[in-house]
Amino acid sequence: MLKVWTREILQEFVRTKLDGYRLIVVSNREPYQHRLHEGKITYSEPAGGVTAALDPVMRACGGLWIAHGSGDADRQVVDRRDHVAVPPDNPEYSLRRIWLSKEEEAGYYGGLSNQGLWPLCHVAFTRPNFDPDHWEMYRRINQRFADAVVEEANGDPTFVFIQDYHFALLPRMLRNSNANLVVAQFWHIPWPNAEVFRAFPWREEILDGLLGNDLLGFHLPNHCQNFLDTVDRSLEARIDFANFEAVLRGHATSVKPFPIGIDFDDHVEIAESDEVTRQMKRWHKELQLDGKLLGVGIDRLDYTKGIPERLSALHRLLLENPGYREKLVFVQIAVPSRSSLPAYQQIEEEVESLTAQINLRWSTESWKPITLLRENYAVAEMIALHRLANFCVVTSLHDGMNLVAKEFAASRVDEDGVLVLSSFAGAAKELKDALLVNPFAVEEISAAYRKALEMPPDERRRRMRKMRENVEQNNVYRWAGTFLSEQVEIDFPDRHDQYPEFDPHTATYNTRALGVAV
């Protein structure tokens, strides 16, 4: 019987297939951040799906992670080369921090990345802002990261794994450096259709940058198709749609889907821990859940997450089903994100205003329908909420994957609870036993809430069992293993003799030689 990918199997794969190559991961956000707290240096793991997914992979593989050092005590713990061993309490790999000024961060990250590319790629109807000064800063910071990669590689054979939309120019810069590098990138957000991307003023340069990769990954096949369509309409490149490949100036870039997962076993271990049991008791008391039903949403405070629509759906549920008054509590954790940007300030105000309106309409002396929590919570605290919830809501207006949906399923070691999931989130392609909804249709979300609350226990468990099996099988080690296996096939065909042709439509291999289902 084929095994599920594990940390140990991934370690063995890297040891045998990437032998002689160093691994460097590049991302904007760092996996660990050092801060001053009451005169002492502490560390935390910043909120974000990319770093949460990659940290267990780096723990398994070792190597070096290059990222922006953003903590106020980050400089105090690095060595003279800006390196620090992480995780701080049990080091397993190295982190190199890149320093950005406030002006640089505002232009490259807050500007081009999150006011330009983010709204352009997410069909959430927020107008992008394309500022030439932001673009120049984006170029400058991409070059700074390129210089760091080349310096760290030092001419040795190196596999560079770039993360996300912050570094679209980096692959070409590395390709032009003539260093001994294998370059690959994973784009964690959606890629829009070619007509939408026409609006980007520097589309030829950004596409040229991405085609510096040997391998470019997306979550879904249709994101790959959109990217290839965009290249076909924008550049003089040869596109092989059948094999998901683009060739520009003689260099081929494979464009393939690799749906990301989570560390299922680690998540389950935490969910079954004494700490989560304690946190469940605390939440139960604080939220006064005796005799009440619970719905939860856990998101960054972002306009793509559909938070106002899910709150409006709760109001509609109470209008149409007043019997749920004083019987249902909905907790929305909305972690502040990119709060200096106008669009994020606007969504924060909208969510707070809507919460106040709904609570004013429905609250009684001893109960209110919505508890809005605008802070970041520890993993055990959020898993405890998942375990208590009758239903969890993920209503992204557009999402590359959304790992909260998968985390909810992994948390439910009791095989209970219902997931209400946007059909516009990548996770919907895998978690088909969730209640799938149009996140723009408030009445549809409201109907899903009622169905979740009234679903028979046997059906809840059947659906949750199937979702958990999917999340366990398609874990983060499988994601990394399929990606690296495809890279081996491209750049080291002599090392890939155990692995038959990759199927781009299903992102699967027949890897019986390794004994795992990739």
N, C-alpha and C positions, 0 to 999 in steps of 0.2 A: 504493500500500500504506500502511495506517495505521501511524503511528510510535508508539513507546513514549513515554510522558510523560518529559520530561527537566527538569532544572533551568531550562534556557533557555525551554522552552515554558511552564513555570509562571510564570516571570518575566514573559513576554509576556502571559499570561492576567491576572495581577494588575495589570499596567500598564494594560491596556485595559479590564478589567471592574470594577476597584476604584478607578479613577481618581478622585481627590478624597477618598478615604477613607484614614485612617491605620489601620495594623494593630497591634493589641496582643494578645499572647498572654499568658495567665495560667496558671501551674502552681505546684504546691507546690515541686517540686525545681527547682533552677537548672541551666542547661546547663553552666556552668563555675563552679568553686569555687576560691577562692584560699586557700592554706595556707602556714604558716611551716614551712620545712624547713632545718634547720641555719643558722638566722639569715637565710635568704633567702625571699622570697615566690615561691612556685611556683603553678601552677594544674593542675587535673585536671578530667576529665569524669566526674561521678558516675555510678555504674552505674544503669541504669534504661531500660526500653524507651521510655518516653514522651519523655524528653529526647533520647535517641539518634535517635528518629524525627523529632522536630520541629526539631532543630538544622539539618539540611540545608534544610528548608522555609524557616526564618527567614533562612538565608544567601541563599536565592534571592529572598525577598520583601522583606527588610529589615524595619524597624519596631522595636517595643519589646517586650521580654519582661519580665514582672513575676513574681518568684519570691522564695521565702524565702532570704535570705542565711545560709548555714549554715557557711561556711568560717571558720576562726579568723583568717584575714587578709582576709576579705571587706571589712571596714570600712576597711581601710587603702588600698584602691585605688579606692574610689568617689569621685565628686565631691560637692559640697554637696547635690545632689538625689538622692544615693544611686544614681547612674548609673555604669555602666562599659561601655566598648566591648568587644564580644566578636565572634569568638574573640580571645583576647588577642594572638596572634601575627599575626592578619590580620583586623582588625575589619570586620564586615559588618552588624552591627545592635547595638542598645543593650540592656543588661540593667539593670533597676531592682530593687534588693534591698529586701525588706521584713524588718524585724528582729523576731524573736520572742524572748521570754524563755524560760527553761527550763520554767517553769510553763505558759506558753502553748503551747509546742510539745508538751509532755506531754499537755495536755488536748485540743487540736484535732487534732494529728497522731497521736501515740501512742495517744490515747484514743478519741475518737469515730470518727475516720477508720479506724484500723487495729485497734481492738478491737471496734468496732461495725459499721461499714459493710463493711469488708473481709471478715470471716468470714460476715456475713449474705449477701453477694452471691456468695461462692464456696461451692459445695456441697461442702465438704471436711470437714463434720461436726465443726467446731470451734465451740463455743458462743460467740456474741457477748456482749459486755459493754456494756450501755446505762446509762451513768452520767449523771445530770442535770447534774452539774458539767462533764463533758466536752462535753455538748451546748451549754451556755452558752458555753464557751470556743470551740467550733466556730462559733457565731453571731458571737462577737466578732471572730474572725480573718477570717471571711468579710466582715464589715463593714469591717475594716481594708483588705482588698484592694479592696473596692468603692470606698472613698474614694480609694485610690491610682489606680484606673482613671479615675475621674471627674476627678481632678486632672490626670492625664496627658493625657486627651482634651481638657480645657480648652474644652469647648463645640464643638470641631471635629467634623465627621463622622468617626466612628471605627468600625471593625469589630473587635469584641472576640471572641477565640477562646479559650474557657475549657477547661482540661484536667482531666478526671477527677473522682473522687468526693470530693475534698477541698473542693470549692466548689459543693455542691448548692444553697446558699442565695444564692450570688452573683448569678445571673441576675435573680432577682426584685428584689434590692437595686439592681441597675443599672437595671432597668426602672422602678423607683419613683423613681429620681434625676432622671427627665425630661431626662437628657442626650441629646445627639444620637448615640445608639449603636445599632449593629446587633449583637445578642448571639447567639452560638452556642456550643455546648459539645459536646465529645466525651467520652463515658464509656468509659474504656479497659478496665474490668473487666466481667464478666457482670452482667446484671440478672436476679434470681431470679424465680420465678413469684409470682403475687399472694398466694398463701397463705403463702409464706415471708416476704414483705415485710410482712405483717400484724403480725409480731412487733416491727417497729420502732416505738418509742413515739411518735415525732414524724413519722410518715409523711405526714400531711396537709401539714405545713409544708415538708417536704423536697420533696414532689411539687409543691407550689405554687411553691417556689423554682425547680425545674427547668423548670416551664412558663412561667417568665419568658423563656426562650430563644425566639428565632425558629426555630432549628434545633437539634435534639438528635440526636447521632449515636452509634450503637453499632457493634460489629464485625459482628454477625450479625442477620438478620431475626428470629430467635426471641427475641433480647434486646429488639428493638423491640416485638414482640408482647407479651412479658411486661410491659414497661413500660406499654404502653397498657392492658393488662388490669388492672394495679395501679391506674392512674389511674381507670379505669372503676368499680372497686370501692370507691375511697376518696374521690373528690371528685365534686362536682356539675359535671362537665365533659362536653362533647359529644365523643364519640369517633368518628372516621371511620376504621374499620379498613381500608377499601378503599384509602384514600389515605394511611394512616399519619399521621394528624393528630389532635391534641387541641386543643379550644377551651375556654378557661377565662376567664370574664368578658370575652368578646368578643375575646380575643387568641388567635391560632392558633399552635401549635407543631408544626412538621413533625418527625416522628421517623423517621429513615431509617438504613439500614445502610451503613457505609463501611469495609470490611476494610482495615486498615492494612498497609503494607509497609515495606521498607527501601530505602536508596539502593544499588541493585544494582550500578551501575557503579562507584561508589566502593569498595564491598566487594570487587569483583573486582580492581580496581586494587591494593588492599592485598594481596589473596591472591596476586597475581603478583609482588609486590615482593621485592627482595633481603632486606629485613628479615624477612619471613615465612620465606624460605628459611633464613636464619640461625637463626631460632627453631625451625624444624622440626629442624634438626641438633641444636640444644641439647636439645629435648624427647627426641629419639631416644636421645641419649646418657644423659640423666638417668634416663629411664624404662627403660633397657636393653632397647630394643625389637628388637634383632637377632633375627630368626626368630620374632617374637611378633606376635600380633594385638592390636589396640587398640580399646577401646570408650571413649566419653567422654560425660560429662554436664556441662553448664555452666548453673548456676542461682544465683539468690539462695537463701540458706538460709531457706526459707519452707515452712510446712506444706502449702501448696497445690501444691507442685511434685512431690510423689510420690517423694522421694528414698529413703525407707526401702523402699518397694515395689520400686524398681528394683534396690537392693542385695540385697534378699531374692531377687529373680529371678536375680541372678548366682550366689548360693549354690545355688539350685535347679538352675541350668544345670550347675554343677560336680558336684552330686550325681548328676544323670542322665547327664552326659557327662564322666566323669572324665578323658577324653583331653585336655580343654582345660586341665587343671592344668599350670602352668608354661608354657603357650602363649598365655594370654590375660591382658592387663593392662587393668584398668578404672580410668580417671582421673575422679574427681568433683571439679570445682571448685564449691565451695559458698560463695558470697560472703556474709559476715555481713550480716544485715539486721534492723533493729528489735530489736536484741539486748537492750534494756531491758525488753521485754514478755515476760511469763511463757510464752506459747505459743511464742515464738521461742526462748527458753531451753530449753524442753522438746524442740523438734525438733532443736536443736543437740546436746543430750545424747543423744537417740535415734540420730541419724546417727553420732555418734562411737562410741557403744557398739556399734552394729550393725557398723560397719566393723571395730572391734577384734575382735569375735566371729568374723566371717567370715575375717579375716586369720589369727586364731589357729587356726581349723579347717583352713585350706587352705595356709598359707604353708610354703615350704621354706627351706633355708638361703640360697638365691640368688633367691627370688621371692616376691612376695605379690600376691594378686589385685586388691586395691583400693588406690589411692593417693588419699587425701582431702586436698584443698588448700583451706584456709579463708582465702582472700585474693582480692583483686581483681587481675586481670591486665590488661595492656595489650591493645588490640584485636589487634595483630599476634601476640601470644602465643596468644590464643584461636583466631584463624584458623589458626595453625600446627597446633594440636591438631586442629581440624576436618579439615585437609588430611591429617593422618597417620592419622585414625581409619578403621577398618573399618566401624564403625557409631557413630551418635550417638543418644542416648536423651533424649527429651522426654516425660516421663510425668506431666504436670500432672494433678492430680485434678480441676481445673476452671480454665480460663484463658480470658480474653477473646479473645486471639489467640495469643500466644507467638512472639516474633520470633527466638528462638534457632533454632527450626526453619528459618526462612527464611534466617537467617545461615549455617547449616550448608550448605544447598543452594547459596547464593551462593559460599561458600568453595571448593566443589569444582569448580575450573576444570578438573580432570582428568575430570569427569563420572563419578566413581566414588564408592563409599561408600553406606551404607544408613542411612536415617532411621527409627528406631523412635519412633512418635508416638502420643500419647494421643488417642483419639477424642473426648475431652472438652475438647480445646484448639480454639480457633477456627481455628487453622491447618489442622486436619484437613479442613475444608470445602474448602480449596484444594489441599492437598498430598496428593491421593488416591493417589499412587504411593509414599508412605511405607508402612511396615508399621504399620497402625493397630491399637492395642491398648486394652483396658479397663485403665486404670491401677491399678485395685483388684485385678486378677486376676494374682497373681504367676506362676502357671503359664503364663498367656497371654504375659506379658512375656518369660519365660524361653524359651518356644518361638520368639518373635520374634527373640531374640538368636541362637539356633541357626540360624534361617532366614537371618538377615543374614550370619552367618559362612560359611554354606555356599551362598549364592546364587551362581549362575553369573555370570561377569563381564558377559556380554551383557545379562542381565536387570538387573544393577546399573546399568549405563550407560543402558539404556532408561528406567528409573525416574528416575534422577537427571536425565537430560536433560529429561524432561517437567516435573519439579519446578523446575528452573532456569528453564525458559521461563515458568512461571507466576510465579515470584518476580520475574523481569525485567519482565514485563508489568504485574504488580500492585504496582508499586513505590511508594515513599512520595510521589512527586510525583503519581502517579495518585490516591492517597488524598486528598492536599490539593486536587488539582484537582477531583475529584468533589464534595468537601465544599464548596469555595468556589463551584463552579458551581451547586450546589443553592441556596446562600445568595443568589447573584445572581438566580436565578429567583424566589426568594421576595421579596426586598427591592428588586431593580432589574430588574423584568421588561422594561423598555425596553432594557436592556443584554444581554438574554439571547436576542435574536432568532435567534442562530446555533444555539441549543441546544434540541432538542425535549424532550418530556416525559421526566422521570427515571423509570426503572423501579426501584421500591424493592425488588423481589425479586432483581434481579441486580446492582443498583448500577452500571448502565451507561448511557451516553449514545451517541447516534450523532453524533459531533462531527467530521464530515468537513470542516466549514468551517475548523476549527483544524488538521486533519490528524493528530489523535491518537486513540488508542483510550482513552476515559475509562472 
